[in-house]
Amino acid sequence: MSDAHSLDALIQALRRLPGVGVKSAQRIAFHLLQHDRAAAQSLSRALSDAAVNVRHCERCHTFTESAVCDTCLDEKRDQSILCVVETPADQSALERTGAYMGLYFVLMGKLSPLDGIGPNDLGLKKLFDRACDGEVQEVILATNFTAEGEATAHVISEGLKARGVKATRLARGVPVGSELEYVDLGTIAHALVDRR
């Protein structure tokens, strides 16, 4: 009975991952146990180590093993620009472009009143304190273009405006390489409004 319990517990744990349903969790569990026990052990150790060692950066709130992350400690980065993103994954996406060399603030979420997530849950006071530190001249709002992301950007923008800090928003528009007839109407409308 304990074997079935262990297998069920593994499947249930895998189901907690985003986008993983019952069948996918079963396939992953069966694969690891049947074909790749070494990978299962490696995954277990890596997950355990990360759960113990990874924490939030004291300055930008992203994931790090140190008190302050490497990005915040990098003296080559532009200290006058602060980019606000929802998640470390969003920060990683911006970093991969190689087009941004400022600093970050990672919200670890977005405003979502239906889910009970308000301004205090996102640490907006810490963000506003950081933006008003005397070094930051511009805050780029790089939240997602969802209803919650837009609401989050609006609340932050208003808070920064009240504190006399310049806030800008990521541009949105037609993706490079796309054909207009296949682009959704909302994207085309925003591209027209935000044209330059």
Residue frames as qw, qx, qy, qz and C-alpha x, y, z in Angstrom:
[[0.000, 0.883, 0.469, 0.000, 0.00, 0.00, 0.00],
 [0.316, -0.761, 0.075, 0.561, 2.86, 2.41, 0.72],
 [0.395, -0.031, 0.575, 0.716, 4.13, 2.08, -2.90],
 [0.108, 0.665, 0.625, 0.393, 0.77, 3.16, -4.25],
 [0.255, -0.894, -0.264, 0.258, 0.71, 5.97, -1.70],
 [0.420, -0.501, 0.290, 0.699, 4.17, 7.18, -2.78],
 [0.286, 0.232, 0.651, 0.664, 3.19, 7.07, -6.45],
 [0.043, -0.808, -0.562, -0.174, -0.09, 8.88, -5.78],
 [0.343, -0.813, -0.093, 0.461, 1.72, 11.51, -3.71],
 [0.395, -0.232, 0.450, 0.767, 4.20, 12.05, -6.58],
 [0.158, 0.492, 0.670, 0.533, 1.39, 12.42, -9.12],
 [0.183, -0.882, -0.432, 0.054, -0.47, 14.86, -6.86],
 [0.405, -0.651, 0.104, 0.633, 2.71, 16.89, -6.32],
 [0.330, 0.013, 0.565, 0.756, 3.33, 17.08, -10.08],
 [0.065, 0.697, 0.657, 0.279, -0.26, 18.21, -10.65],
 [0.245, -0.834, -0.240, 0.433, 0.48, 21.36, -8.65],
 [0.358, -0.235, 0.381, 0.820, 2.76, 22.55, -11.46],
 [0.404, 0.568, 0.064, -0.714, 1.15, 25.04, -13.87],
 [0.565, 0.466, -0.445, -0.516, -0.28, 23.39, -16.97],
 [0.200, 0.197, -0.960, 0.014, 0.13, 19.85, -15.64],
 [0.752, -0.186, -0.055, -0.630, -3.08, 17.86, -15.40],
 [0.828, -0.271, 0.446, -0.204, -3.69, 14.34, -14.13],
 [0.929, 0.342, 0.103, 0.093, -2.61, 12.56, -17.31],
 [0.426, 0.763, -0.346, 0.341, 0.54, 14.65, -17.76],
 [0.396, -0.661, 0.534, -0.348, 1.46, 14.14, -14.09],
 [0.927, -0.085, 0.353, -0.097, 1.01, 10.39, -14.48],
 [0.806, 0.552, -0.076, 0.201, 3.13, 10.31, -17.64],
 [0.133, 0.796, -0.458, 0.374, 5.93, 12.28, -15.95],
 [0.618, -0.502, 0.522, -0.305, 5.84, 10.12, -12.82],
 [0.960, 0.113, 0.256, -0.024, 5.76, 6.85, -14.78],
 [0.649, 0.685, -0.220, 0.248, 8.59, 8.03, -17.06],
 [0.071, -0.762, 0.528, -0.367, 10.83, 9.06, -14.18],
 [0.696, -0.369, 0.553, -0.271, 10.21, 5.86, -12.22],
 [0.932, 0.232, 0.276, -0.023, 10.33, 3.47, -15.17],
 [0.755, 0.563, 0.034, 0.335, 13.02, 4.96, -17.41],
 [0.374, 0.606, -0.241, 0.660, 15.08, 7.54, -15.55],
 [0.662, -0.646, -0.346, 0.154, 15.46, 7.04, -11.81],
 [0.564, -0.111, -0.077, 0.815, 18.70, 9.05, -11.90],
 [0.006, 0.422, 0.230, 0.877, 16.80, 12.05, -13.26],
 [0.547, -0.671, -0.421, -0.271, 14.15, 11.57, -10.56],
 [0.695, -0.465, -0.255, 0.485, 16.84, 11.65, -7.86],
 [0.387, 0.095, 0.088, 0.913, 18.52, 14.67, -9.48],
 [0.205, -0.582, -0.362, -0.699, 15.19, 16.51, -9.72],
 [0.643, -0.649, -0.406, 0.017, 14.44, 15.71, -6.09],
 [0.623, -0.318, -0.147, 0.700, 17.82, 17.05, -4.91],
 [0.218, 0.257, 0.208, 0.918, 17.62, 20.18, -7.09],
 [0.353, -0.657, -0.411, -0.524, 14.10, 20.98, -5.91],
 [0.683, -0.602, -0.340, 0.236, 15.03, 20.42, -2.28],
 [0.541, -0.135, -0.032, 0.829, 18.15, 22.60, -2.60],
 [0.039, 0.420, 0.291, 0.859, 16.24, 25.39, -4.34],
 [0.483, -0.699, -0.443, -0.288, 13.45, 25.33, -1.75],
 [0.676, -0.559, -0.227, 0.422, 16.04, 25.77, 1.01],
 [0.541, -0.226, 0.114, 0.802, 18.52, 28.15, -0.63],
 [0.150, 0.409, 0.407, 0.803, 16.57, 30.44, -2.98],
 [0.116, -0.651, -0.523, 0.537, 15.06, 33.58, -1.49],
 [0.279, 0.892, 0.307, 0.180, 14.04, 37.09, -2.57],
 [0.482, 0.288, -0.093, 0.822, 16.59, 39.80, -3.33],
 [0.244, -0.584, -0.469, 0.617, 16.40, 42.54, -0.71],
 [0.017, -0.373, 0.152, 0.915, 16.45, 45.25, -3.40],
 [0.353, 0.164, -0.497, -0.775, 14.48, 43.97, -6.39],
 [0.712, -0.021, 0.442, -0.545, 12.58, 41.00, -4.95],
 [0.751, 0.358, -0.478, -0.282, 13.67, 38.50, -7.65],
 [0.968, -0.249, -0.003, 0.030, 14.95, 35.02, -6.84],
 [0.333, 0.717, -0.542, 0.284, 18.54, 34.73, -5.62],
 [0.827, -0.238, -0.449, 0.241, 20.69, 32.71, -3.24],
 [0.407, 0.060, -0.305, 0.859, 22.33, 35.88, -1.87],
 [0.034, -0.605, -0.487, 0.629, 20.89, 38.77, 0.10],
 [0.321, 0.736, -0.076, -0.591, 21.18, 40.93, -3.05],
 [0.861, 0.364, 0.344, 0.086, 21.07, 39.47, -6.57],
 [0.608, -0.083, 0.357, 0.704, 23.85, 39.73, -9.16],
 [0.246, 0.679, 0.432, 0.540, 21.81, 42.14, -11.30],
 [0.288, -0.940, -0.164, -0.077, 21.40, 44.63, -8.46],
 [0.639, -0.609, 0.211, 0.418, 25.12, 44.35, -7.64],
 [0.665, 0.323, 0.361, 0.569, 26.23, 44.91, -11.25],
 [0.199, -0.653, -0.055, 0.729, 27.84, 48.36, -11.31],
 [0.163, -0.035, 0.597, 0.785, 27.63, 48.47, -15.12],
 [0.015, 0.615, 0.765, 0.192, 23.83, 48.64, -15.02],
 [0.022, -0.458, -0.104, -0.882, 22.06, 51.99, -15.30],
 [0.187, -0.271, -0.744, 0.581, 20.97, 52.87, -11.75],
 [0.201, 0.186, 0.094, -0.957, 18.61, 55.59, -12.98],
 [0.608, 0.030, -0.444, -0.657, 16.14, 53.24, -14.70],
 [0.339, -0.074, 0.858, -0.379, 13.95, 50.76, -12.84],
 [0.481, 0.010, -0.639, -0.600, 11.85, 48.24, -14.77],
 [0.540, -0.095, 0.604, -0.579, 8.83, 46.76, -12.97],
 [0.475, 0.100, -0.780, -0.396, 7.87, 43.22, -13.99],
 [0.799, -0.330, -0.048, -0.501, 5.37, 40.71, -12.63],
 [0.964, -0.232, 0.131, 0.011, 7.62, 37.65, -12.32],
 [0.434, -0.579, 0.572, 0.387, 11.23, 36.48, -12.50],
 [0.620, 0.298, 0.654, 0.315, 10.27, 34.81, -15.81],
 [0.302, 0.921, 0.233, 0.075, 9.33, 38.24, -17.20],
 [0.257, -0.868, 0.352, 0.237, 12.65, 39.62, -15.97],
 [0.621, -0.199, 0.671, 0.353, 14.46, 36.75, -17.66],
 [0.556, 0.623, 0.503, 0.222, 12.65, 37.44, -20.94],
 [0.109, 0.993, -0.025, -0.028, 13.72, 41.10, -20.86],
 [0.451, -0.677, 0.513, 0.275, 17.29, 40.12, -20.03],
 [0.702, 0.114, 0.629, 0.314, 17.45, 37.74, -23.00],
 [0.456, 0.854, 0.238, 0.080, 16.74, 40.63, -25.38],
 [0.652, -0.076, 0.026, 0.754, 19.99, 42.33, -24.40],
 [0.138, 0.654, 0.291, 0.685, 18.21, 45.65, -24.94],
 [0.441, -0.832, -0.096, -0.323, 17.78, 46.69, -21.30],
 [0.614, 0.212, -0.502, 0.571, 20.66, 47.52, -18.95],
 [0.298, -0.583, 0.220, -0.723, 18.84, 49.11, -16.02],
 [0.074, -0.114, 0.877, -0.462, 17.64, 47.58, -12.76],
 [0.441, -0.309, -0.724, -0.431, 14.43, 45.71, -11.89],
 [0.381, -0.137, 0.604, -0.687, 11.70, 45.41, -9.34],
 [0.340, -0.093, -0.884, -0.307, 9.83, 42.08, -9.45],
 [0.531, -0.308, 0.098, -0.783, 6.29, 42.24, -8.08],
 [0.033, -0.047, 0.988, -0.144, 5.86, 38.45, -7.81],
 [0.180, 0.532, 0.818, -0.123, 2.31, 38.85, -9.06],
 [0.030, -0.299, -0.326, -0.896, -0.27, 41.36, -10.18],
 [0.364, 0.034, 0.405, -0.838, -3.28, 43.08, -8.67],
 [0.377, -0.169, -0.815, -0.405, -6.23, 40.71, -8.69],
 [0.411, -0.245, 0.358, -0.801, -9.09, 41.72, -6.40],
 [0.863, -0.049, -0.251, -0.436, -11.01, 38.54, -7.29],
 [0.811, 0.063, -0.524, 0.253, -8.10, 36.50, -5.92],
 [0.583, -0.789, -0.158, 0.111, -7.67, 38.80, -2.93],
 [0.682, -0.054, 0.050, 0.728, -4.37, 40.28, -4.15],
 [0.022, 0.978, 0.205, 0.009, -4.13, 43.99, -3.40],
 [0.309, 0.851, -0.282, 0.318, -1.37, 46.63, -3.37],
 [0.468, -0.695, 0.500, -0.217, 0.00, 45.52, 0.01],
 [0.934, -0.038, 0.355, 0.023, 0.38, 41.94, -1.25],
 [0.753, 0.574, 0.037, 0.321, 2.66, 43.13, -4.08],
 [0.632, -0.399, -0.058, 0.662, 4.95, 45.22, -1.89],
 [0.331, 0.784, 0.261, 0.455, 4.11, 48.48, -3.64],
 [0.351, -0.933, 0.060, 0.046, 5.36, 50.50, -0.66],
 [0.696, -0.384, 0.397, 0.458, 8.80, 48.93, -1.13],
 [0.556, 0.462, 0.444, 0.530, 8.62, 49.71, -4.84],
 [0.040, 0.946, 0.183, 0.264, 7.68, 53.34, -4.21],
 [0.535, -0.786, 0.202, 0.234, 10.47, 53.70, -1.64],
 [0.701, -0.085, 0.458, 0.540, 12.96, 52.30, -4.15],
 [0.407, 0.661, 0.412, 0.477, 11.67, 54.55, -6.95],
 [0.118, -0.962, -0.064, -0.239, 12.07, 57.60, -4.69],
 [0.818, -0.385, -0.032, 0.426, 15.62, 56.78, -3.57],
 [0.092, -0.876, 0.187, 0.435, 17.07, 59.77, -5.44],
 [0.300, -0.336, 0.733, 0.509, 18.88, 57.66, -8.05],
 [0.358, 0.402, 0.816, 0.209, 15.89, 56.40, -10.05],
 [0.099, 0.300, -0.147, -0.937, 14.83, 58.86, -12.75],
 [0.607, 0.133, -0.388, -0.681, 12.42, 56.64, -14.70],
 [0.501, -0.038, 0.826, -0.255, 10.29, 53.61, -13.88],
 [0.395, 0.161, -0.670, -0.608, 9.36, 51.41, -16.84],
 [0.681, -0.001, 0.516, -0.520, 6.11, 49.54, -16.26],
 [0.336, 0.310, -0.805, -0.377, 6.54, 46.17, -17.96],
 [0.526, 0.072, 0.737, -0.419, 3.55, 44.34, -16.54],
 [0.256, 0.192, 0.872, 0.369, 1.65, 42.06, -18.89],
 [0.268, 0.009, -0.248, -0.931, -1.06, 43.40, -21.18],
 [0.273, -0.411, -0.867, -0.060, -3.85, 41.56, -19.38],
 [0.323, -0.786, -0.289, -0.441, -6.67, 43.24, -17.47],
 [0.720, -0.645, -0.133, 0.220, -4.84, 42.60, -14.18],
 [0.661, -0.034, 0.097, 0.744, -1.49, 43.72, -15.63],
 [0.117, 0.593, 0.251, 0.756, -3.02, 46.93, -16.95],
 [0.502, -0.802, -0.234, -0.226, -4.69, 47.61, -13.58],
 [0.772, -0.427, -0.056, 0.467, -1.38, 46.98, -11.81],
 [0.488, 0.224, 0.165, 0.828, 0.45, 49.36, -14.17],
 [0.118, -0.741, -0.287, -0.595, -2.22, 52.01, -13.66],
 [0.635, -0.751, -0.178, 0.025, -2.06, 51.85, -9.85],
 [0.724, -0.261, 0.052, 0.637, 1.75, 51.99, -9.90],
 [0.339, 0.449, 0.261, 0.784, 1.74, 54.83, -12.43],
 [0.287, -0.824, -0.246, -0.423, -0.63, 56.90, -10.30],
 [0.732, -0.631, -0.088, 0.243, 1.44, 56.23, -7.17],
 [0.654, -0.035, 0.146, 0.742, 4.63, 57.27, -8.94],
 [0.136, 0.649, 0.290, 0.691, 3.00, 60.37, -10.42],
 [0.473, -0.840, -0.208, -0.165, 1.90, 61.44, -6.92],
 [0.722, -0.550, 0.095, 0.410, 5.53, 61.11, -5.83],
 [0.169, 0.901, -0.242, -0.318, 6.91, 63.06, -8.80],
 [0.456, -0.332, 0.758, 0.328, 8.62, 60.05, -10.42],
 [0.479, 0.429, -0.432, -0.633, 8.50, 59.59, -14.20],
 [0.629, 0.037, 0.769, -0.105, 6.70, 56.40, -15.25],
 [0.414, 0.390, -0.532, -0.627, 6.63, 54.96, -18.76],
 [0.835, 0.083, 0.458, -0.294, 4.82, 51.90, -20.14],
 [0.416, -0.125, 0.781, 0.450, 6.15, 49.29, -22.53],
 [0.442, 0.335, -0.310, -0.772, 4.91, 49.91, -26.05],
 [0.581, 0.156, 0.795, -0.077, 2.62, 47.36, -27.60],
 [0.445, 0.579, -0.240, -0.640, 1.84, 46.76, -31.20],
 [0.904, 0.356, -0.117, -0.208, 2.07, 44.52, -34.21],
 [0.775, -0.405, 0.419, 0.244, 4.69, 41.76, -33.79],
 [0.072, 0.646, -0.593, -0.475, 7.69, 41.85, -36.11],
 [0.010, -0.161, 0.931, 0.327, 7.17, 39.57, -39.11],
 [0.320, 0.418, 0.801, -0.285, 3.40, 39.42, -38.81],
 [0.012, 0.291, 0.576, 0.764, 0.79, 40.24, -41.44],
 [0.268, -0.068, 0.245, -0.929, -1.96, 42.68, -40.47],
 [0.671, -0.115, -0.406, -0.609, -4.80, 40.47, -41.65],
 [0.733, -0.147, -0.659, 0.087, -3.79, 37.83, -39.07],
 [0.205, 0.100, -0.541, 0.809, -3.22, 40.18, -36.11],
 [0.147, -0.626, -0.746, 0.173, -6.08, 40.54, -33.60],
 [0.072, 0.800, 0.314, 0.506, -8.03, 43.78, -33.76],
 [0.510, -0.847, -0.101, 0.110, -7.13, 44.88, -30.23],
 [0.681, -0.303, 0.232, 0.624, -3.43, 44.73, -31.05],
 [0.376, 0.455, 0.395, 0.704, -3.93, 46.71, -34.26],
 [0.189, -0.896, -0.297, -0.270, -6.00, 49.33, -32.40],
 [0.593, -0.739, 0.042, 0.316, -3.31, 49.76, -29.71],
 [0.638, -0.014, 0.325, 0.698, -0.59, 49.93, -32.38],
 [0.199, 0.694, 0.367, 0.586, -2.46, 52.78, -34.07],
 [0.376, -0.909, -0.152, -0.100, -2.93, 54.69, -30.82],
 [0.645, -0.651, 0.224, 0.332, 0.69, 54.13, -29.72],
 [0.755, 0.511, 0.139, 0.386, 2.24, 54.80, -33.13],
 [0.362, -0.776, 0.144, 0.496, 5.45, 56.80, -33.34]]
